[in-house]
Amino acid sequence: MKLPNWFKRKPGPAPAPARVEPVAPTKDRRRMPRFSVQSPEDLQALAEKLFTPYQPPKGVRGDGQAGLAMDSGLSAYMGANYNIVSNFIADGLNFKGYADLAAMMLRAEFRKPVETIAKEATREWIKFRSNDTDEDEDDEEIADKIRELEKEFLRLRVRDVVRRQITHGLGYGLGHIWIGIKGRPLTSPYQNTPLRISANGMAKGTLDRLVNIDPIWTNPNTYNADNPLKENYYRPDNWWVQGVLVHHTRLLTAVPYEVPDILKPAFNFGGLSLTQQLEAYVHNFLRTRQSVSDMASNFATKVLKTDMTGNMQADSCMSYGDIDADSVTGRVAAMNVWQSNNGTFVIDKESEDFDIKTAPLSGLGELQAQSQEFMAGIPGIPLVKLFGIQPQGLNASSEGEIRVFYDEIAAFQEANVGPTVRAIFNLAQINLWGEIDERLDFEFIHLWQLSEKEAAEVEKIKTDTDAVNVQAGVVAPEEARKRQAADPQSIYRNVSLAGPPPEPPDPETDGAGLEELLRRGEESEDG
């Protein structure tokens, strides 16, 4: 039998295991790119990458055709100007490509401003009119031609085609309308010949259709980058359209927001899209909206005050002072399950307490509304038009903002829609009659319209002015009638005012004129 060693020191308690604190995963936050160019060669490569001409998808250009070559000296110039290169990318001004722009158009915050401008620019549309008001005998002929033009525009779906071109121009920076001519095969030898919109360049009855071409399927073939004095300087002579070479005269192109010449090759000879201009503001709004939603969802935090080292330790397997994480987690889970108004949560009155900490929510609505206003400020669309939000406050009204917006749309129509409609207007005339009638013209109908009451008041003021001028001998009655006939806002614009004016009513035969007729009508109703 082995005797125990009474003098041997008993081993002390085992040291507590080292605590390993959990590490929260870091979020992948996108930061603005930082440039660290260490050598001129790296800077040169970066410049060539940023300003290289746009390369279309495979099949857009003809078989065996390489992409556009970079202009000589462009990469060297950019490589020598580091600030231009770095700021270009840091501000998000580089061309994103049609694939990214198409994906951005799927989000309502990007698509709504584009479609609002496109719809407003074609909502009231145009009206045809005559420039010649002297030859009264030709009024019927001109009226017949205007009716034929209206039917031709309906056949070609001009309004819808122009609206889609504006949508492409604002959404992608470039909009194309192809002019389809009857009898012309869809091959490069035929489509690459110039189309002259004149009586000598196009035969009567040959205009077939107008087709919108998505810019992703187009790419310029050749352009002049040598002499700014030439007409085609940085203007493509012809375009590849999915493998078919098309002359630029057969494409009606719209670029609402042009870029400088030096950047046109990188943007596929288009412009800066409205979606790309809105990108920073939309992302700020989405982040603000999500933050406001998170704050509203988690504005209250429940706090359970308990004895962490006493009541929730497990003596059997834990050293003194350590916390049983499972026990704490279970306690919190029970509190979450019973937190409804119909449930009851039981706590120890001696060692536990329960509290709710809330965060103030005042001001969150103003922050979200302000981010919305920034999105509406870039395209210049009133909030009531873009989001349906009415202004708040005493005597608040959006009438002034809408009037300014309509003026902006009118300027947009003249700058970007007018050239396309003018070309189609001439094409339709040649297709109908084989010539362009110089007496005919068109104009855009302004979106700001008077109400019937306001129009009647304006018409009465004009009539009183004419009566005073006729009595004073300033104008003759025939001249006043001619003004009335030429006034597009007149209520008599559809009435033929040719010939001499009628004689005034005779008081002896007609009583007191119109007043007498009205009096007789009232007497007959009373009888």
Secondary structure as a PSIPRED ss2 file (coil, helix, strand):
# PSIPRED VFORMAT (PSIPRED V4.0)

   1 M C   1.000  0.000  0.000
   2 K C   1.000  0.000  0.000
   3 L C   1.000  0.000  0.000
   4 P C   1.000  0.000  0.000
   5 N C   1.000  0.000  0.000
   6 W C   1.000  0.000  0.000
   7 F C   1.000  0.000  0.000
   8 K C   1.000  0.000  0.000
   9 R C   1.000  0.000  0.000
  10 K C   1.000  0.000  0.000
  11 P C   1.000  0.000  0.000
  12 G C   1.000  0.000  0.000
  13 P C   1.000  0.000  0.000
  14 A C   1.000  0.000  0.000
  15 P C   1.000  0.000  0.000
  16 A C   1.000  0.000  0.000
  17 P C   1.000  0.000  0.000
  18 A C   1.000  0.000  0.000
  19 R C   1.000  0.000  0.000
  20 V C   1.000  0.000  0.000
  21 E C   1.000  0.000  0.000
  22 P C   1.000  0.000  0.000
  23 V C   1.000  0.000  0.000
  24 A C   1.000  0.000  0.000
  25 P C   1.000  0.000  0.000
  26 T C   1.000  0.000  0.000
  27 K C   1.000  0.000  0.000
  28 D C   1.000  0.000  0.000
  29 R C   1.000  0.000  0.000
  30 R C   1.000  0.000  0.000
  31 R C   1.000  0.000  0.000
  32 M C   1.000  0.000  0.000
  33 P C   1.000  0.000  0.000
  34 R C   1.000  0.000  0.000
  35 F C   1.000  0.000  0.000
  36 S C   1.000  0.000  0.000
  37 V C   1.000  0.000  0.000
  38 Q C   1.000  0.000  0.000
  39 S C   1.000  0.000  0.000
  40 P H   0.000  1.000  0.000
  41 E H   0.000  1.000  0.000
  42 D H   0.000  1.000  0.000
  43 L H   0.000  1.000  0.000
  44 Q H   0.000  1.000  0.000
  45 A H   0.000  1.000  0.000
  46 L H   0.000  1.000  0.000
  47 A H   0.000  1.000  0.000
  48 E H   0.000  1.000  0.000
  49 K H   0.000  1.000  0.000
  50 L H   0.000  1.000  0.000
  51 F H   0.000  1.000  0.000
  52 T C   1.000  0.000  0.000
  53 P C   1.000  0.000  0.000
  54 Y C   1.000  0.000  0.000
  55 Q C   1.000  0.000  0.000
  56 P C   1.000  0.000  0.000
  57 P C   1.000  0.000  0.000
  58 K C   1.000  0.000  0.000
  59 G C   1.000  0.000  0.000
  60 V C   1.000  0.000  0.000
  61 R C   1.000  0.000  0.000
  62 G C   1.000  0.000  0.000
  63 D C   1.000  0.000  0.000
  64 G C   1.000  0.000  0.000
  65 Q C   1.000  0.000  0.000
  66 A C   1.000  0.000  0.000
  67 G C   1.000  0.000  0.000
  68 L C   1.000  0.000  0.000
  69 A C   1.000  0.000  0.000
  70 M C   1.000  0.000  0.000
  71 D C   1.000  0.000  0.000
  72 S C   1.000  0.000  0.000
  73 G C   1.000  0.000  0.000
  74 L H   0.000  1.000  0.000
  75 S H   0.000  1.000  0.000
  76 A H   0.000  1.000  0.000
  77 Y H   0.000  1.000  0.000
  78 M H   0.000  1.000  0.000
  79 G H   0.000  1.000  0.000
  80 A H   0.000  1.000  0.000
  81 N C   1.000  0.000  0.000
  82 Y H   0.000  1.000  0.000
  83 N H   0.000  1.000  0.000
  84 I H   0.000  1.000  0.000
  85 V H   0.000  1.000  0.000
  86 S H   0.000  1.000  0.000
  87 N H   0.000  1.000  0.000
  88 F H   0.000  1.000  0.000
  89 I H   0.000  1.000  0.000
  90 A H   0.000  1.000  0.000
  91 D C   1.000  0.000  0.000
  92 G C   1.000  0.000  0.000
  93 L C   1.000  0.000  0.000
  94 N C   1.000  0.000  0.000
  95 F C   1.000  0.000  0.000
  96 K C   1.000  0.000  0.000
  97 G C   1.000  0.000  0.000
  98 Y H   0.000  1.000  0.000
  99 A H   0.000  1.000  0.000
 100 D H   0.000  1.000  0.000
 101 L H   0.000  1.000  0.000
 102 A H   0.000  1.000  0.000
 103 A H   0.000  1.000  0.000
 104 M H   0.000  1.000  0.000
 105 M C   1.000  0.000  0.000
 106 L C   1.000  0.000  0.000
 107 R C   1.000  0.000  0.000
 108 A H   0.000  1.000  0.000
 109 E H   0.000  1.000  0.000
 110 F H   0.000  1.000  0.000
 111 R H   0.000  1.000  0.000
 112 K H   0.000  1.000  0.000
 113 P H   0.000  1.000  0.000
 114 V H   0.000  1.000  0.000
 115 E H   0.000  1.000  0.000
 116 T H   0.000  1.000  0.000
 117 I H   0.000  1.000  0.000
 118 A H   0.000  1.000  0.000
 119 K H   0.000  1.000  0.000
 120 E H   0.000  1.000  0.000
 121 A H   0.000  1.000  0.000
 122 T C   1.000  0.000  0.000
 123 R C   1.000  0.000  0.000
 124 E C   1.000  0.000  0.000
 125 W C   1.000  0.000  0.000
 126 I E   0.000  0.000  1.000
 127 K E   0.000  0.000  1.000
 128 F E   0.000  0.000  1.000
 129 R E   0.000  0.000  1.000
 130 S E   0.000  0.000  1.000
 131 N C   1.000  0.000  0.000
 132 D C   1.000  0.000  0.000
 133 T C   1.000  0.000  0.000
 134 D C   1.000  0.000  0.000
 135 E C   1.000  0.000  0.000
 136 D H   0.000  1.000  0.000
 137 E H   0.000  1.000  0.000
 138 D H   0.000  1.000  0.000
 139 D H   0.000  1.000  0.000
 140 E H   0.000  1.000  0.000
 141 E H   0.000  1.000  0.000
 142 I H   0.000  1.000  0.000
 143 A H   0.000  1.000  0.000
 144 D H   0.000  1.000  0.000
 145 K H   0.000  1.000  0.000
 146 I H   0.000  1.000  0.000
 147 R H   0.000  1.000  0.000
 148 E H   0.000  1.000  0.000
 149 L H   0.000  1.000  0.000
 150 E H   0.000  1.000  0.000
 151 K H   0.000  1.000  0.000
 152 E H   0.000  1.000  0.000
 153 F H   0.000  1.000  0.000
 154 L H   0.000  1.000  0.000
 155 R H   0.000  1.000  0.000
 156 L C   1.000  0.000  0.000
 157 R C   1.000  0.000  0.000
 158 V H   0.000  1.000  0.000
 159 R H   0.000  1.000  0.000
 160 D H   0.000  1.000  0.000
 161 V H   0.000  1.000  0.000
 162 V H   0.000  1.000  0.000
 163 R H   0.000  1.000  0.000
 164 R H   0.000  1.000  0.000
 165 Q H   0.000  1.000  0.000
 166 I H   0.000  1.000  0.000
 167 T H   0.000  1.000  0.000
 168 H H   0.000  1.000  0.000
 169 G H   0.000  1.000  0.000
 170 L H   0.000  1.000  0.000
 171 G H   0.000  1.000  0.000
 172 Y H   0.000  1.000  0.000
 173 G C   1.000  0.000  0.000
 174 L C   1.000  0.000  0.000
 175 G E   0.000  0.000  1.000
 176 H E   0.000  0.000  1.000
 177 I E   0.000  0.000  1.000
 178 W E   0.000  0.000  1.000
 179 I E   0.000  0.000  1.000
 180 G E   0.000  0.000  1.000
 181 I E   0.000  0.000  1.000
 182 K C   1.000  0.000  0.000
 183 G C   1.000  0.000  0.000
 184 R C   1.000  0.000  0.000
 185 P C   1.000  0.000  0.000
 186 L C   1.000  0.000  0.000
 187 T C   1.000  0.000  0.000
 188 S H   0.000  1.000  0.000
 189 P H   0.000  1.000  0.000
 190 Y H   0.000  1.000  0.000
 191 Q H   0.000  1.000  0.000
 192 N C   1.000  0.000  0.000
 193 T C   1.000  0.000  0.000
 194 P C   1.000  0.000  0.000
 195 L C   1.000  0.000  0.000
 196 R C   1.000  0.000  0.000
 197 I C   1.000  0.000  0.000
 198 S C   1.000  0.000  0.000
 199 A C   1.000  0.000  0.000
 200 N C   1.000  0.000  0.000
 201 G C   1.000  0.000  0.000
 202 M C   1.000  0.000  0.000
 203 A C   1.000  0.000  0.000
 204 K C   1.000  0.000  0.000
 205 G C   1.000  0.000  0.000
 206 T C   1.000  0.000  0.000
 207 L E   0.000  0.000  1.000
 208 D E   0.000  0.000  1.000
 209 R E   0.000  0.000  1.000
 210 L E   0.000  0.000  1.000
 211 V E   0.000  0.000  1.000
 212 N E   0.000  0.000  1.000
 213 I E   0.000  0.000  1.000
 214 D C   1.000  0.000  0.000
 215 P H   0.000  1.000  0.000
 216 I H   0.000  1.000  0.000
 217 W H   0.000  1.000  0.000
 218 T E   0.000  0.000  1.000
 219 N E   0.000  0.000  1.000
 220 P E   0.000  0.000  1.000
 221 N E   0.000  0.000  1.000
 222 T E   0.000  0.000  1.000
 223 Y C   1.000  0.000  0.000
 224 N E   0.000  0.000  1.000
 225 A C   1.000  0.000  0.000
 226 D C   1.000  0.000  0.000
 227 N C   1.000  0.000  0.000
 228 P C   1.000  0.000  0.000
 229 L C   1.000  0.000  0.000
 230 K C   1.000  0.000  0.000
 231 E C   1.000  0.000  0.000
 232 N C   1.000  0.000  0.000
 233 Y E   0.000  0.000  1.000
 234 Y C   1.000  0.000  0.000
 235 R C   1.000  0.000  0.000
 236 P C   1.000  0.000  0.000
 237 D C   1.000  0.000  0.000
 238 N E   0.000  0.000  1.000
 239 W E   0.000  0.000  1.000
 240 W E   0.000  0.000  1.000
 241 V E   0.000  0.000  1.000
 242 Q C   1.000  0.000  0.000
 243 G C   1.000  0.000  0.000
 244 V E   0.000  0.000  1.000
 245 L E   0.000  0.000  1.000
 246 V E   0.000  0.000  1.000
 247 H E   0.000  0.000  1.000
 248 H H   0.000  1.000  0.000
 249 T H   0.000  1.000  0.000
 250 R H   0.000  1.000  0.000
 251 L E   0.000  0.000  1.000
 252 L E   0.000  0.000  1.000
 253 T E   0.000  0.000  1.000
 254 A E   0.000  0.000  1.000
 255 V C   1.000  0.000  0.000
 256 P C   1.000  0.000  0.000
 257 Y C   1.000  0.000  0.000
 258 E E   0.000  0.000  1.000
 259 V C   1.000  0.000  0.000
 260 P C   1.000  0.000  0.000
 261 D H   0.000  1.000  0.000
 262 I H   0.000  1.000  0.000
 263 L H   0.000  1.000  0.000
 264 K C   1.000  0.000  0.000
 265 P H   0.000  1.000  0.000
 266 A H   0.000  1.000  0.000
 267 F H   0.000  1.000  0.000
 268 N C   1.000  0.000  0.000
 269 F C   1.000  0.000  0.000
 270 G C   1.000  0.000  0.000
 271 G E   0.000  0.000  1.000
 272 L C   1.000  0.000  0.000
 273 S C   1.000  0.000  0.000
 274 L H   0.000  1.000  0.000
 275 T H   0.000  1.000  0.000
 276 Q H   0.000  1.000  0.000
 277 Q H   0.000  1.000  0.000
 278 L H   0.000  1.000  0.000
 279 E H   0.000  1.000  0.000
 280 A H   0.000  1.000  0.000
 281 Y H   0.000  1.000  0.000
 282 V H   0.000  1.000  0.000
 283 H H   0.000  1.000  0.000
 284 N H   0.000  1.000  0.000
 285 F H   0.000  1.000  0.000
 286 L H   0.000  1.000  0.000
 287 R H   0.000  1.000  0.000
 288 T H   0.000  1.000  0.000
 289 R H   0.000  1.000  0.000
 290 Q H   0.000  1.000  0.000
 291 S H   0.000  1.000  0.000
 292 V H   0.000  1.000  0.000
 293 S H   0.000  1.000  0.000
 294 D H   0.000  1.000  0.000
 295 M H   0.000  1.000  0.000
 296 A H   0.000  1.000  0.000
 297 S H   0.000  1.000  0.000
 298 N C   1.000  0.000  0.000
 299 F C   1.000  0.000  0.000
 300 A E   0.000  0.000  1.000
 301 T E   0.000  0.000  1.000
 302 K E   0.000  0.000  1.000
 303 V E   0.000  0.000  1.000
 304 L E   0.000  0.000  1.000
 305 K E   0.000  0.000  1.000
 306 T C   1.000  0.000  0.000
 307 D C   1.000  0.000  0.000
 308 M C   1.000  0.000  0.000
 309 T C   1.000  0.000  0.000
 310 G C   1.000  0.000  0.000
 311 N C   1.000  0.000  0.000
 312 M C   1.000  0.000  0.000
 313 Q C   1.000  0.000  0.000
 314 A C   1.000  0.000  0.000
 315 D C   1.000  0.000  0.000
 316 S C   1.000  0.000  0.000
 317 C C   1.000  0.000  0.000
 318 M C   1.000  0.000  0.000
 319 S C   1.000  0.000  0.000
 320 Y C   1.000  0.000  0.000
 321 G C   1.000  0.000  0.000
 322 D C   1.000  0.000  0.000
 323 I C   1.000  0.000  0.000
 324 D C   1.000  0.000  0.000
 325 A H   0.000  1.000  0.000
 326 D H   0.000  1.000  0.000
 327 S H   0.000  1.000  0.000
 328 V H   0.000  1.000  0.000
 329 T H   0.000  1.000  0.000
 330 G H   0.000  1.000  0.000
 331 R H   0.000  1.000  0.000
 332 V H   0.000  1.000  0.000
 333 A H   0.000  1.000  0.000
 334 A H   0.000  1.000  0.000
 335 M H   0.000  1.000  0.000
 336 N H   0.000  1.000  0.000
 337 V H   0.000  1.000  0.000
 338 W C   1.000  0.000  0.000
 339 Q C   1.000  0.000  0.000
 340 S C   1.000  0.000  0.000
 341 N C   1.000  0.000  0.000
 342 N C   1.000  0.000  0.000
 343 G C   1.000  0.000  0.000
 344 T C   1.000  0.000  0.000
 345 F C   1.000  0.000  0.000
 346 V C   1.000  0.000  0.000
 347 I C   1.000  0.000  0.000
 348 D C   1.000  0.000  0.000
 349 K C   1.000  0.000  0.000
 350 E C   1.000  0.000  0.000
 351 S C   1.000  0.000  0.000
 352 E C   1.000  0.000  0.000
 353 D E   0.000  0.000  1.000
 354 F E   0.000  0.000  1.000
 355 D E   0.000  0.000  1.000
 356 I E   0.000  0.000  1.000
 357 K E   0.000  0.000  1.000
 358 T E   0.000  0.000  1.000
 359 A C   1.000  0.000  0.000
 360 P C   1.000  0.000  0.000
 361 L C   1.000  0.000  0.000
 362 S C   1.000  0.000  0.000
 363 G C   1.000  0.000  0.000
 364 L H   0.000  1.000  0.000
 365 G H   0.000  1.000  0.000
 366 E H   0.000  1.000  0.000
 367 L H   0.000  1.000  0.000
 368 Q H   0.000  1.000  0.000
 369 A H   0.000  1.000  0.000
 370 Q H   0.000  1.000  0.000
 371 S H   0.000  1.000  0.000
 372 Q H   0.000  1.000  0.000
 373 E H   0.000  1.000  0.000
 374 F H   0.000  1.000  0.000
 375 M H   0.000  1.000  0.000
 376 A H   0.000  1.000  0.000
 377 G H   0.000  1.000  0.000
 378 I C   1.000  0.000  0.000
 379 P C   1.000  0.000  0.000
 380 G C   1.000  0.000  0.000
 381 I C   1.000  0.000  0.000
 382 P C   1.000  0.000  0.000
 383 L H   0.000  1.000  0.000
 384 V H   0.000  1.000  0.000
 385 K H   0.000  1.000  0.000
 386 L H   0.000  1.000  0.000
 387 F C   1.000  0.000  0.000
 388 G C   1.000  0.000  0.000
 389 I C   1.000  0.000  0.000
 390 Q C   1.000  0.000  0.000
 391 P C   1.000  0.000  0.000
 392 Q C   1.000  0.000  0.000
 393 G C   1.000  0.000  0.000
 394 L C   1.000  0.000  0.000
 395 N C   1.000  0.000  0.000
 396 A C   1.000  0.000  0.000
 397 S C   1.000  0.000  0.000
 398 S C   1.000  0.000  0.000
 399 E H   0.000  1.000  0.000
 400 G H   0.000  1.000  0.000
 401 E H   0.000  1.000  0.000
 402 I H   0.000  1.000  0.000
 403 R H   0.000  1.000  0.000
 404 V H   0.000  1.000  0.000
 405 F H   0.000  1.000  0.000
 406 Y H   0.000  1.000  0.000
 407 D H   0.000  1.000  0.000
 408 E H   0.000  1.000  0.000
 409 I H   0.000  1.000  0.000
 410 A H   0.000  1.000  0.000
 411 A H   0.000  1.000  0.000
 412 F H   0.000  1.000  0.000
 413 Q H   0.000  1.000  0.000
 414 E H   0.000  1.000  0.000
 415 A H   0.000  1.000  0.000
 416 N H   0.000  1.000  0.000
 417 V H   0.000  1.000  0.000
 418 G H   0.000  1.000  0.000
 419 P H   0.000  1.000  0.000
 420 T H   0.000  1.000  0.000
 421 V H   0.000  1.000  0.000
 422 R H   0.000  1.000  0.000
 423 A H   0.000  1.000  0.000
 424 I H   0.000  1.000  0.000
 425 F H   0.000  1.000  0.000
 426 N H   0.000  1.000  0.000
 427 L H   0.000  1.000  0.000
 428 A H   0.000  1.000  0.000
 429 Q H   0.000  1.000  0.000
 430 I H   0.000  1.000  0.000
 431 N H   0.000  1.000  0.000
 432 L H   0.000  1.000  0.000
 433 W H   0.000  1.000  0.000
 434 G C   1.000  0.000  0.000
 435 E C   1.000  0.000  0.000
 436 I C   1.000  0.000  0.000
 437 D C   1.000  0.000  0.000
 438 E C   1.000  0.000  0.000
 439 R C   1.000  0.000  0.000
 440 L E   0.000  0.000  1.000
 441 D E   0.000  0.000  1.000
 442 F E   0.000  0.000  1.000
 443 E E   0.000  0.000  1.000
 444 F E   0.000  0.000  1.000
 445 I C   1.000  0.000  0.000
 446 H C   1.000  0.000  0.000
 447 L C   1.000  0.000  0.000
 448 W C   1.000  0.000  0.000
 449 Q C   1.000  0.000  0.000
 450 L C   1.000  0.000  0.000
 451 S C   1.000  0.000  0.000
 452 E H   0.000  1.000  0.000
 453 K H   0.000  1.000  0.000
 454 E H   0.000  1.000  0.000
 455 A H   0.000  1.000  0.000
 456 A H   0.000  1.000  0.000
 457 E H   0.000  1.000  0.000
 458 V H   0.000  1.000  0.000
 459 E H   0.000  1.000  0.000
 460 K H   0.000  1.000  0.000
 461 I H   0.000  1.000  0.000
 462 K H   0.000  1.000  0.000
 463 T H   0.000  1.000  0.000
 464 D H   0.000  1.000  0.000
 465 T H   0.000  1.000  0.000
 466 D H   0.000  1.000  0.000
 467 A H   0.000  1.000  0.000
 468 V H   0.000  1.000  0.000
 469 N H   0.000  1.000  0.000
 470 V H   0.000  1.000  0.000
 471 Q H   0.000  1.000  0.000
 472 A C   1.000  0.000  0.000
 473 G C   1.000  0.000  0.000
 474 V C   1.000  0.000  0.000
 475 V C   1.000  0.000  0.000
 476 A C   1.000  0.000  0.000
 477 P H   0.000  1.000  0.000
 478 E H   0.000  1.000  0.000
 479 E H   0.000  1.000  0.000
 480 A H   0.000  1.000  0.000
 481 R H   0.000  1.000  0.000
 482 K H   0.000  1.000  0.000
 483 R H   0.000  1.000  0.000
 484 Q H   0.000  1.000  0.000
 485 A H   0.000  1.000  0.000
 486 A H   0.000  1.000  0.000
 487 D C   1.000  0.000  0.000
 488 P C   1.000  0.000  0.000
 489 Q C   1.000  0.000  0.000
 490 S C   1.000  0.000  0.000
 491 I C   1.000  0.000  0.000
 492 Y C   1.000  0.000  0.000
 493 R C   1.000  0.000  0.000
 494 N C   1.000  0.000  0.000
 495 V C   1.000  0.000  0.000
 496 S C   1.000  0.000  0.000
 497 L C   1.000  0.000  0.000
 498 A C   1.000  0.000  0.000
 499 G C   1.000  0.000  0.000
 500 P C   1.000  0.000  0.000
 501 P C   1.000  0.000  0.000
 502 P C   1.000  0.000  0.000
 503 E C   1.000  0.000  0.000
 504 P C   1.000  0.000  0.000
 505 P C   1.000  0.000  0.000
 506 D C   1.000  0.000  0.000
 507 P H   0.000  1.000  0.000
 508 E H   0.000  1.000  0.000
 509 T H   0.000  1.000  0.000
 510 D H   0.000  1.000  0.000
 511 G C   1.000  0.000  0.000
 512 A C   1.000  0.000  0.000
 513 G C   1.000  0.000  0.000
 514 L H   0.000  1.000  0.000
 515 E H   0.000  1.000  0.000
 516 E H   0.000  1.000  0.000
 517 L H   0.000  1.000  0.000
 518 L H   0.000  1.000  0.000
 519 R H   0.000  1.000  0.000
 520 R H   0.000  1.000  0.000
 521 G H   0.000  1.000  0.000
 522 E H   0.000  1.000  0.000
 523 E H   0.000  1.000  0.000
 524 S H   0.000  1.000  0.000
 525 E H   0.000  1.000  0.000
 526 D H   0.000  1.000  0.000
 527 G C   1.000  0.000  0.000
